[in-house]
Amino acid sequence: MPAKVEASTCTGCESCVDSCPSEAIEMKNGKAFVDAEKCVDCGVCVDECPVEAINME
């Protein structure tokens, strides 16, 4: 399952954007957004998020 960002928790630090090997995460309105079609379910972004705003659905 693709990663999901909890927008209310996301601080917009872009750690997940920089760490995503499939370039599936982009910033929209200052928050991370995961493109489910590009996400390869690796979980790297979950580990990189300093505020635990990302989880695997």
N, C-alpha and C positions, 0 to 999 in steps of 0.2 A: 504494500500500500504506500502511496506517496506521502511525503512529509506534509504536515499542516502547521501553519503559523497562527498562534493566538495573537491577533493584532493588538489587543488591549495590553498585552505583556511586552510585545516587541518594542525595543528602544531605538531601532533603526541604526544599529552599530555597523551593519554590513559584514559581520564576521562570517555569517552563513553564505553570503554572496561570494566572498573571497574563497571560501573552502569548498564550495560545491564542484565536484569533478565533472558534472554533466551540464553545468551552466544553466540549471533549472530554476534558479532563484534570482529575482530582480526586485528592485525597490519600487513601490508604488505609494505615493503620498507619504513618504517617509517610513514605510513599513515594508518588511520582507514579504514577498509573494512567491509561492512555489507553482511552477508550471507542471501540473501533474503528468502531462504527456512526455516531458523531458526527464522527470525525476526517475532515477534508477533504484530507489529505495535503499540506498547504501547507509543512511543514517549519520553521515559525517556532519551534516548541519546540526543535528540534534546534539552531538557531542561538543560542537563549537559554540553553540549559543550560550553566552554568559548568564542570561536571565531565564533559561529553560522555557523559552517561548515556542519552541518547535517540538513536535512529537510525530510519531508515525501513526497514521490513522489505523 
